[in-house]
Amino acid sequence: MRALFFIVAAALALVQASSEAADTPTVQLALDGAADLSPVYPTVIIPANEHDFVVIFNYGDRQNHHIATKFLPIDATGPFRITTEARAEAFPTPDGARFLMRQPFLTDIPVGRWTMAAEVDDKVVGSVEFKVVPPATVLKLSSPVELVGSLSKGTEWTYRFRLLAEPRPGLKMKLDEIRDADAQGWFKTTLLQRIISLDPEGARREQRRGNGPAESAWLAATDRGLALTRQDSGDSPQTVEPAQLMVLSPNEQFHRSWQWHEKDTDPELSQKYQMWGPLPLQTPQGERSGYVVLQRIPDPDDPTKVATSVEYEYAPGLGLVHEVVVNPIRGADAAARIELDLATMTRGSGPEPEVRPYKDSP
């Protein structure tokens, strides 16, 4: 292929009032976008077989714009193909809009250094240099249990929990008895998870935030991955049918996707999952290889929109090390945001549950 760069463009209309243009926006590459199009696993290191990463940046108005991106190899060589049809999305922000551009490569990407420039109405508004690296070797795990660290009785995880106190100026959130946010604008507390029993439905994991009430979830290790079989938020236990696959056992496919919906529920309302890895993750024990999972829950009133997104980062041997929950707030040009970061993990002393067949295909 002779061309040195490729332009992928899309026209996007936003119909709300404009404001003055902001400073040059920061351009980010990420695996995907959350429900408010904030970056999921922002990175400048792209594995060669990750064809479908995204470009995200903010812009200082909400007018109609022609959005484009240019990819230019710096020292990468070799044949490749990229789509000529891009998909653009936008999310309103207090001072303009956040744009996401998705441009799938149709083949593996040549290894080496690249640069990507974002354009608005044929003017460059920002750029970023990134590096394409060979795909990492799939992690060999002894059991799906290893993905979540352990499911033995007594295993305990302590998380730093934080809620964004003011998603936009004047829009204030509340968090139980916590009244004051820190200097960075977050309500902070602790969340504790503990395996309290091994039941026929699976390992019962109790969760408690601060001094609040306990919630329980029953997790089963299956031959396809980790599944949620039952949950109890304090009213009455509810069986999950079919069992909800939350994370798949890794294989040689780098980027995996699947769907899940409750029994007798419209497939249009399916929860969608994507999984990437292995990728470097930050953990209390330093950098480790693990997997990123993105869950999207559609809005029941408009399934084309995402009501909630959850980003999970799993480091085998430790379990969940980072989680981000994003809930767009209707009519507010903002989203509620919760983040969890693992502080400590203590393994229980009992046996691990046996891996069982996953009978119901989502």
Protein Blocks (a to p, Z undefined) as FASTA:
>chain_A
ZZfbdcdddddddfbdcddddddddddddfbdcfkopaehiafbdcfklmbbcdddddfb
fbdcddddddddfklgcdddddfbdcddddddfklcadddddddfbdcdeddddddddee
hiafbdcdddddddddddddfbfklmnopacehiacdddddddfblbghiacdehjbfbd
cfkopacdddddddfbdcfkbccddddehjbccddddddddfkbccdfbdcehiaccddd
ddddfbdcddfblbacdddddehiafklpccdddedddddddfkbpadddddddddddfk
lmmbcfbdcdddddehjlpabdcdddddehklpacddddddfbdcddfbdcddddddfbd
ZZ
